[in-house]
Amino acid sequence: MSPVTGEFIQYQPASPTWAQALQLTLNQIVMEKKFLLNTEPFSVTQIEEYICKMIKNENPFWLAVQDRKVLGWCDVKRLENINLRHTGTLGMGVSLPFRRRGIGKNLTRACLAEAWSSGFDKIELTVYADNEAAISLYRSLGFIEEGRFRRFARIDKNYKDALRMALFKSPDVE
Ligand SMILES: CC(C)(COP(=O)(O)OP(=O)(O)OC[C@H]1O[C@@H](n2cnc3c(N)ncnc32)[C@H](O)[C@@H]1OP(=O)(O)O)[C@@H](O)C(=O)NCCC(=O)NCCS
């Protein structure tokens, strides 16, 4: 996949050389403790290994970059079970000061375009039920709600419900 450029922000597939820059953005969102399942910071090595594995498995993984900074990412990881391999799980985040500028939508669109052309039929995700920004973004792209997990996570003794959302390549798939 070739990079897409727009308004000083470049949208490009991830490579291990971006691991350190991605670590800053990822860990900043991890430490917000409100949006992601993980609440422990990631090491550069963990991120490098994750990027390498995603590339090896031909999973879509897009970055929004400006100068040497990573402003956000979106990735889709194919499920491993032989009967579930038509489905990918989407994860994403945009650095706090850069939110609400269209970066999340651009990243998701780039990732989805690659996913559909790579043979995925269904993209699913799990989002905390109180994450209005993310739910609104996913709905605006056509994701539908498939169900609710009650007390899905417990963070600092507080339970959080989560929604399972999904988008289908062809809407008439039963
Ligand atoms: C969710 C997230 C990725 C959205 O990224 P973003 O770059 O801010 O989103 P965009 O600017 O592309 O917004 C696209 C649409 O999403 C919705 N949206 C985004 N932020 C919103 C907010 N704070 N409140 C309500 N709707 C919002 C809107 O529909 C928006 O379109 P509009 O600006 O034309 O109204 C970002 O808020 C984020 O990183 N949050 C923390 C990490 C996270 O929640 N990851 C997802 C875990 S499932």
Ligand as a Chemical Component Dictionary entry (heavy atoms), coordinates in Angstrom:
data_LIG
# 
_chem_comp.id                   LIG 
_chem_comp.type                 NON-POLYMER 
_chem_comp.pdbx_formal_charge   0 
_chem_comp.three_letter_code    LIG 
# 
loop_
_chem_comp_atom.comp_id 
_chem_comp_atom.atom_id 
_chem_comp_atom.alt_atom_id 
_chem_comp_atom.type_symbol 
_chem_comp_atom.charge 
_chem_comp_atom.model_Cartn_x 
_chem_comp_atom.model_Cartn_y 
_chem_comp_atom.model_Cartn_z 
_chem_comp_atom.pdbx_ordinal 
LIG C1  C1  C 0 -12.059 7.763  18.957 1  
LIG C2  C2  C 0 -10.927 8.568  18.332 2  
LIG C3  C3  C 0 -9.936  7.624  17.669 3  
LIG C4  C4  C 0 -11.540 9.496  17.254 4  
LIG O1  O1  O 0 -10.461 10.092 16.562 5  
LIG P1  P1  P 0 -10.579 11.591 16.028 6  
LIG O2  O2  O 0 -9.428  11.832 15.122 7  
LIG O3  O3  O 0 -10.742 12.522 17.160 8  
LIG O4  O4  O 0 -11.948 11.510 15.219 9  
LIG P2  P2  P 0 -12.362 12.390 13.957 10 
LIG O5  O5  O 0 -11.922 13.804 14.129 11 
LIG O6  O6  O 0 -11.935 11.688 12.721 12 
LIG O7  O7  O 0 -13.937 12.348 14.086 13 
LIG C5  C5  C 0 -14.749 11.637 13.182 14 
LIG C6  C6  C 0 -16.159 11.590 13.732 15 
LIG O8  O8  O 0 -16.185 10.874 14.970 16 
LIG C7  C7  C 0 -17.122 11.498 15.854 17 
LIG N1  N1  N 0 -16.420 12.087 17.004 18 
LIG C8  C8  C 0 -15.086 12.220 17.179 19 
LIG N2  N2  N 0 -14.828 12.762 18.383 20 
LIG C9  C9  C 0 -16.015 12.981 18.972 21 
LIG C10 C10 C 0 -16.390 13.496 20.239 22 
LIG N3  N3  N 0 -15.469 13.931 21.134 23 
LIG N4  N4  N 0 -17.704 13.551 20.532 24 
LIG C11 C11 C 0 -18.640 13.115 19.665 25 
LIG N5  N5  N 0 -18.340 12.618 18.432 26 
LIG C12 C12 C 0 -17.044 12.547 18.098 27 
LIG C13 C13 C 0 -17.827 12.558 15.038 28 
LIG O9  O9  O 0 -18.911 11.945 14.363 29 
LIG C14 C14 C 0 -16.741 12.944 14.069 30 
LIG O10 O10 O 0 -17.204 13.552 12.901 31 
LIG P3  P3  P 0 -17.394 15.171 12.891 32 
LIG O11 O11 O 0 -16.123 15.768 13.463 33 
LIG O12 O12 O 0 -17.595 15.456 11.439 34 
LIG O13 O13 O 0 -18.577 15.435 13.748 35 
LIG C15 C15 C 0 -10.233 9.476  19.389 36 
LIG O14 O14 O 0 -11.214 10.179 20.111 37 
LIG C16 C16 C 0 -9.353  8.688  20.356 38 
LIG O15 O15 O 0 -8.196  8.405  20.070 39 
LIG N6  N6  N 0 -9.882  8.334  21.533 40 
LIG C17 C17 C 0 -9.084  7.604  22.530 41 
LIG C18 C18 C 0 -8.726  6.186  22.055 42 
LIG C19 C19 C 0 -9.965  5.407  21.693 43 
LIG O16 O16 O 0 -11.063 5.643  22.190 44 
LIG N7  N7  N 0 -9.777  4.414  20.800 45 
LIG C20 C20 C 0 -10.867 3.569  20.366 46 
LIG C21 C21 C 0 -11.031 2.434  21.326 47 
LIG S1  S1  S 0 -12.360 1.345  20.816 48 
# 
loop_
_chem_comp_bond.comp_id 
_chem_comp_bond.atom_id_1 
_chem_comp_bond.atom_id_2 
_chem_comp_bond.value_order 
_chem_comp_bond.pdbx_ordinal 
LIG C1  C2  SING 1  
LIG C2  C3  SING 2  
LIG C2  C4  SING 3  
LIG C2  C15 SING 4  
LIG C4  O1  SING 5  
LIG O1  P1  SING 6  
LIG P1  O2  DOUB 7  
LIG P1  O3  SING 8  
LIG P1  O4  SING 9  
LIG O4  P2  SING 10 
LIG P2  O5  DOUB 11 
LIG P2  O6  SING 12 
LIG P2  O7  SING 13 
LIG O7  C5  SING 14 
LIG C5  C6  SING 15 
LIG C6  O8  SING 16 
LIG C6  C14 SING 17 
LIG O8  C7  SING 18 
LIG C7  N1  SING 19 
LIG C7  C13 SING 20 
LIG N1  C8  SING 21 
LIG N1  C12 SING 22 
LIG C8  N2  DOUB 23 
LIG N2  C9  SING 24 
LIG C9  C10 SING 25 
LIG C9  C12 DOUB 26 
LIG C10 N3  SING 27 
LIG C10 N4  DOUB 28 
LIG N4  C11 SING 29 
LIG C11 N5  DOUB 30 
LIG N5  C12 SING 31 
LIG C13 O9  SING 32 
LIG C13 C14 SING 33 
LIG C14 O10 SING 34 
LIG O10 P3  SING 35 
LIG P3  O11 DOUB 36 
LIG P3  O12 SING 37 
LIG P3  O13 SING 38 
LIG C15 O14 SING 39 
LIG C15 C16 SING 40 
LIG C16 O15 DOUB 41 
LIG C16 N6  SING 42 
LIG N6  C17 SING 43 
LIG C17 C18 SING 44 
LIG C18 C19 SING 45 
LIG C19 O16 DOUB 46 
LIG C19 N7  SING 47 
LIG N7  C20 SING 48 
LIG C20 C21 SING 49 
LIG C21 S1  SING 50 
# 
